[in-house]
Amino acid sequence: MSADYFQEIESHFAQRRGTPFIVNAKDWALMKGWNEAGIPLPVVIEAIDAVFDKQDAKGRKVNGLSFCKHAVKELWDERRELQAGSEEISPEQNPVPRLEALADAVVRVSPEFATRIRELAAEKTAPRIEEKLIDLEQQLVEALLENAPDLSVEARQLATGADEKTRARTEQAHLRRLVRERFELPRLTLF
C-alpha cells in the first residue's frame, strides 16, 4: 500500500475544496478500500473532480470524501466494463504500450528515467509495475527539484493551512503535482 496514493487523494480533495482538509478515520477507510480494490489514482481523481463540478454547479459544498464514494465506484465500474468490452489489451495483460507512452513523455526531461520505465516491462505483474512506477515518480520528482527549488517553497506555502499531522503529507502531494505541471509530466501509472 503506497502512501502516495492517499496523499494525492487528500491533497487533490483539499485543493478542490479550497480549504485545508483533515482526513478522518472514515475517509481513510474509504481510500484504503479504493486502494485494495485496485482503483487507479487517476480514476479516483477524475471522480472527485466530477463530484465537485456537479456540486459547484448547484452551489453546494462537498464536505467529505464520502460524497465521492458512489462516483468513484461508478466510474471504475464503467472503465472496467469499457476495458472488458474492447478489443484492446488491458494494461494488466500487456503493460508495454503504456510503459512506452510514459517513457516517451519522460524522455525529454530525463532519458535515464525513460529507460528505467521501459525496463519495467520485464516485471511479471501490473501491481509490481505500479509499485515501481510510484517509486520512480518519487525519484524523478526529487531529481527535478534540484533544478526547481522554488517549487518546494510553493508547496510549503500551499500546505500552510494544514495541521501538523497532515502538513508533511499535504506538502509532498502538492510538490509532486507542481513538478508534474511545471515539467508537463503524466502521473506514472499504467491506468
Secondary structure, DSSP 8 states (H G I E B T S, - for coil): --HHHHHHHHHHHHHHHTS-----HHHHHHHHHHHHTT--HHHHHHHHHHHHHHHHHTT----SGGGGHHHHHHHHHHHHHHHHHSSS--TTT--HHHHHHHHHHHTTT-HHHHHHHHHGGGSS-HHHHHHHHHHHHHHHHHHHHTT-HHHHHHHHHHTTTS-HHHHHHHHHHHHHHHHHHHTT---S---
